[in-house]
Amino acid sequence: MRDLGAGFGYLVKGQRWVGRHGRWFGIGLLPGLITLVLYTGALVGLAYGADDLVSWATPFAAGWSSPWQGLFRGFLTALLWVFGLFLAVITFTAVTLLVGQPFYESLSEAVDRAEGGEVPRSGLPLWRELWISARDSLRIVIRVALYGVLLFALGFVPVVGQTVVPVLGFCVTGFFLAEELTAVALQRRRVELRERLALLRGRRMLTLGFGVPLALAFLVPFAAVLLMPGAVAGATLLVRDLAQDREEEEEEPGHRAPDQPPYAAPDPHAHPGAGQGPYTSRHQVPPAAPYGTGKDEARS
């Protein structure tokens, strides 16, 4: 439970950071405002065109008598608009981060610089960073959509669907929202999506403490735009501590990388060179390594 409070603390610290650095708050607002205008226009267009779209998609109901035709098509129209709103909510952060990639990356670097220590840079060209961000965002949206379908189906279960499922829905939304925001700082550290997800799952309560309150706040109109700069700053602060814990874990004695094979005890009856790499014959001994090759080179 302590991690829940710590996660929320990072969210508050991020808002305070941009509050003390008003220039970055203003810069961080621009992508959110651009995305908000685009999404508002799309939702208004959907609201005006939903009736015609439903009528075109249901020609079989053209001959239905009143009131069944109106009720059926009205239900589909409302369902279509709600689905569009759901897509807008789950994709708003991803699209905002994609639109504002240069802005938020600069904001994240400024947080790292202000907090001291190393300021990581990906070293990739802008088009490459945009491609990686778009690709990973699409993967996250697909995951969220699959969870959404599952939770929607569970919503019809009596009692559980009205109590447990909404809570799970906010947890799923908060987790992936935190992933999208921490991706800005983690991509600069060249951490791939799979490793990012594993890192956040390792501190699940910390991630939920950061993401769930933000998901709830995003339900308030325009709150997503106002909170986005501070959310990116808070996510960078969270990543700094996660990265430090990761480095300390890797420096612990006996730590083994996930893809490193476990140590195998030598066979006391085997020839000293047998079974080592390509030297599998009992009469073949690997040549001695020249001076300077060893742990230091392997490490590089």
Beta strands, then each sheet from edge to edge (+ up, - down):
end
